[in-house]
Amino acid sequence: MDELELDLGFMGMYRHSLDEKGRVIIPAEFRNKMGERCVLTRGMEGCLFLFSIKDWISFLDKLRNRDFTQRQKRDFERAIFPYSIFRQLDGQGRILIPSLLRERVQLNEEALLVGVNDRIELWNPQIWDRFNEEAMPSLEKAAEDIFQSDAEDLKYPFFTSIS
């Protein structure tokens, strides 16, 4: 299979300024995978999630396959969908982040755009730094829990402290 046909997900990290209207440039590497239209929504751990339309539909399909009688599902949907909005990239590759979402995650002058597999996360850089400091000690344990029997294959240097 040609490497261009593979879906390698979103990877990398970029820091961009927000303009006075609350717009941020989406890096070309992300735009090429995401396309011109996307969905911006409330994320977790203090960030926003930005999905390509394809990945948003996949996310919706996963939710739709859950029983609506589950209280957790309904609560999750109520927490996510009121804060979700379709966005179209402008001619300069920017999206407008509504003030409600900017305030919710404390995006002021700068945003850190982090590629995380099927989504882009938008973070306040200081909150990202704190999150990483707190998450790093448990990263190896998380890898072991996620991959269970494959954990021996995951003894890479990046599962320890990153300088």
N, C-alpha and C positions, 0 to 999 in steps of 0.2 A: 504494500500500500504506500502510495506517495505521501511524504510527510505533510504536504499541503492539505491532504484529505483528512488527516488526523485532527481530532478536537483536543488540543492540548490545554484547554482552559485558559483562564486569565492568570497571569503571573507577573510579578514585578511590583515596584512601588515607585510612585511619582508624587512630588510635592508641587502644588500649583496654588497661585493666589486666586482669591475670589474677587471679582470686580465689585463695584459699588452697587450693582443690581443683584448680586448673589449668584453670578454665573461663574462656572469653573470649566476650564479646558479639559476635555477628555483626551488623554495621550493617544497619539496615532496608533500605537500598538494595541490599545484597547478598542479604539474605534473600528479598526480593521476586523476584529472578531465580533464586536457588538452590532455593528450596523448603525444606521441613522436614527432608528427608534429604539426606545428602551423604557424600562419601568424603574422609577426611583421609589424606595419605600423605607420605612423604619427598619433598622437593623437590630442587632443585639450587642450587648457589651458596650453600648455608647457610640455606635456608628450608624451610617445609612447603608443600605444595600442598593446597588444598581445592577439590574438584570437586562440582558439582551431579551428581545421578545421571545426568541426560541427557549431560552432558559426560564423565563417567566412562565411560559406555557407548561413547561416540565414541572415547575414548582406548583402551579395550579392543579395539574393532573395528580400530583402526589396528595395534595389536600383533598381533592374531590374523591379520591379512593378511600378516604377515611369516613367512618360513620359519623354523620352529623349529630347523632345523639350523644356523642362524647363531649362532655363539658370542656375538656382541655382544647379540643379542636375549635369549638365555638369561641372560647376565650382568645385563642391564638388568632383566629380570623378577625375578631373585633379589635385586636391590638395592631394588626398589620394593615388591613384594607383601608381603614379611614385615612391612613398616612401614605397611601400608595397613589402614584400619579404617573401617567404616561408622559414621556418627554421626547422631544425631537431635537437632534443636534442642530445648532444654527450653522451658518456658513463658515464660522471659524472653529467648529468642532466643540462648541460649549453647550452645556445644559444649564438651565436656570434651576436653582435649588430654592423652593419656596421658603419664606422666612420661618414658618412654623417648624419645618424640618431642620433648618439651620440652627434655630434656637434650641431645639430638642437635643442636639448633639454638640452644641457649642462651636459651630463652625463660624468663624469670624473673618479673619483675614486670609488664612491659608487652609488648604485641605490636603490631606495625604490620601492619595488614591492607591489602594492596595488590591492587587489581583489575587483572588481567592477561589480558584477552580471555576465554579459556575457563576461567579458574581464579582463585582468590584465593590469594595467597601470604601466609604468616604469617612475619614477620621479627622478630628482635631489632632494635630501632631503631638501635643502634650498628653492628651488622653491615650493616644496610641503608645507613647513611650511608657506610661504607667501600666497600661495593659500588658505590654511585653515584659516588663520587669516582674509583674505578678504571675504571668503565665509561664515564663521560662522554666522555673523549677519543676513544674509538673509536665513539661512537654514529653520527656522520655516515658513517663508513666502513661500519658495519654496515648502515645504511639503503641505501647504494649497493649493497652485496653482495646484500642481500635483494631489492631491487626492480630491480636492474640498470638496464635501459633507462629505467625510470620515475624514476631518481634526480634528474633535473632538476626534476621536479614536487615533490620533497621538500625544497626549499630553504626550509624554514620556520625561524623564529627558535628554535623549541624543539629543534632539532638542534644548537644551540650551547649554551654555558654557561647554566644556569638559575640565577638568583640567588635 
